[in-house]
């Protein structure tokens, strides 16, 4: 079930204004970039760095002037995404470059017992069984809900 966002009404940008607006982005101060974000996206800007804001605003300017992706292209990209992650929302949320490399062994001592998890191409393996997430393994070990990345020391609390 797809979540629908409220419609944002943003007027089109004249094509002849695009080069000047794009050229002005690197010289704009951060307050101006955030104001442009609000007017172009109808939402508060994310807390990302200046470079991200410039690039995303540049894309949005061009999108409003020249049009966005065709519905067929969007459908094709969604289908490709489904092929890659099989519709698994957990895998979709974890960027591939953030996951440990397949074959990596994660060790965790819990209540005097050492637990070994192997990272596989499609997820994780613990005690010969496949798992889709480290959180599921942490739950199997402890009997309580844990963030798997925290439990195995891959992420610090509050990060």
C-alpha positions in Angstrom: 0.0 0.0 0.0 1.5 3.3 -1.1 1.4 6.3 1.1 0.0 9.3 -0.6 1.6 12.7 0.1 -0.5 15.9 0.0 -0.3 17.6 -3.3 2.3 20.4 -3.5 1.5 23.2 -5.8 4.6 24.7 -7.3 4.5 26.8 -10.4 6.5 25.8 -13.5 9.9 27.5 -14.0 10.4 29.2 -17.4 13.0 27.3 -19.4 15.0 30.5 -20.2 15.5 31.0 -16.4 17.1 27.6 -15.7 20.8 28.4 -16.6 20.9 31.6 -14.5 19.2 29.9 -11.5 21.6 26.9 -11.7 24.6 29.2 -12.0 23.5 31.1 -8.9 23.2 28.1 -6.6 27.0 27.8 -5.7 27.1 31.5 -4.7 23.9 31.4 -2.7 24.2 31.4 1.1 22.7 28.5 3.0 19.6 30.5 4.2 18.8 31.3 0.5 19.2 27.6 -0.4 16.8 26.6 2.4 14.3 29.3 1.3 14.5 28.0 -2.3 13.9 24.4 -1.0 10.8 25.5 0.8 9.4 27.2 -2.3 10.3 24.4 -4.7 9.3 21.4 -2.5 6.7 22.9 -0.2 8.4 21.4 2.8 11.2 22.1 5.3 14.7 21.3 4.0 16.4 18.2 5.3 19.4 18.7 7.6 21.9 17.6 5.0 24.9 19.4 3.8 25.1 22.3 1.4 26.2 20.1 -1.5 23.1 17.9 -1.2 20.8 20.9 -1.1 22.4 22.5 -4.2 22.2 19.3 -6.2 18.6 18.5 -5.2 17.5 22.0 -5.8 19.2 22.0 -9.2 17.4 18.8 -10.2 14.1 20.2 -9.0 14.5 23.5 -11.0 15.2 21.4 -14.2 12.3 19.1 -13.3 9.9 22.0 -13.0 11.1 23.6 -16.2 11.5 20.5 -18.5 9.3 18.0 -16.8 10.0 15.0 -14.6 10.4 11.3 -15.4 7.8 9.7 -17.6 5.4 7.4 -15.8 6.8 4.5 -17.9 10.3 5.3 -16.6 9.1 5.5 -13.0 7.3 2.1 -13.4 10.5 0.6 -14.9 12.6 1.8 -12.0 10.2 0.5 -9.5 10.2 -2.9 -11.2 14.0 -3.0 -11.2 14.0 -2.2 -7.5 11.6 -5.1 -6.9 14.0 -7.4 -8.8 16.9 -6.3 -6.7 15.4 -6.5 -3.2 12.3 -8.6 -3.9 10.0 -6.0 -2.3 11.8 -6.5 1.1 11.4 -3.1 2.8 14.2 -4.0 5.3 16.7 -4.5 2.5 15.5 -1.4 0.7 16.2 0.8 3.7 19.8 -0.4 4.1 22.2 0.9 1.5 24.3 -1.8 0.0 27.5 0.1 0.6 26.6 0.2 4.3 26.1 -3.5 4.8 29.1 -5.6 5.7 30.6 -7.5 2.7 29.2 -11.0 2.1 31.3 -13.5 4.0 31.9 -11.2 6.9 31.5 -12.9 10.3 30.0 -10.9 13.1 30.8 -12.1 16.6 28.8 -11.2 19.7 29.2 -12.6 23.2 25.9 -12.5 25.1 25.4 -14.0 28.6 28.7 -15.9 28.3 27.9 -17.5 24.9 29.6 -16.4 21.7 27.3 -16.0 18.7 28.5 -16.0 15.2 26.6 -14.5 12.3 27.7 -14.7 8.7 26.8 -12.0 6.2 25.4 -13.5 3.0 24.5 -12.0 -0.4 20.8 -12.0 0.5 20.9 -11.3 4.2 22.5 -13.2 7.2 23.0 -16.7 8.4 22.9 -17.7 12.1 23.1 -21.3 13.4 22.5 -22.6 9.8 19.3 -20.6 9.3 18.9 -17.6 6.9 17.7 -14.3 8.3 16.7 -11.1 6.6 17.9 -8.8 9.3 20.3 -8.5 12.2 17.4 -7.4 14.4 15.7 -10.8 13.9 18.9 -12.6 14.9 19.3 -10.3 18.0 15.7 -11.1 18.9 16.4 -14.9 18.5 19.4 -14.6 20.8 18.0 -12.4 23.5 14.3 -13.0 23.3 13.7 -9.2 23.2 13.6 -6.6 20.5 16.9 -5.1 19.6 18.3 -2.9 16.9 20.5 -5.6 15.2 23.1 -3.0 14.1 23.5 -1.8 17.7 23.5 -5.4 19.2 26.3 -6.4 16.9 28.3 -3.2 17.4 27.9 -2.0 13.8 26.3 1.3 14.9 26.6 3.3 18.1 23.5 4.3 20.1 22.2 7.7 19.0 24.1 7.6 15.7 
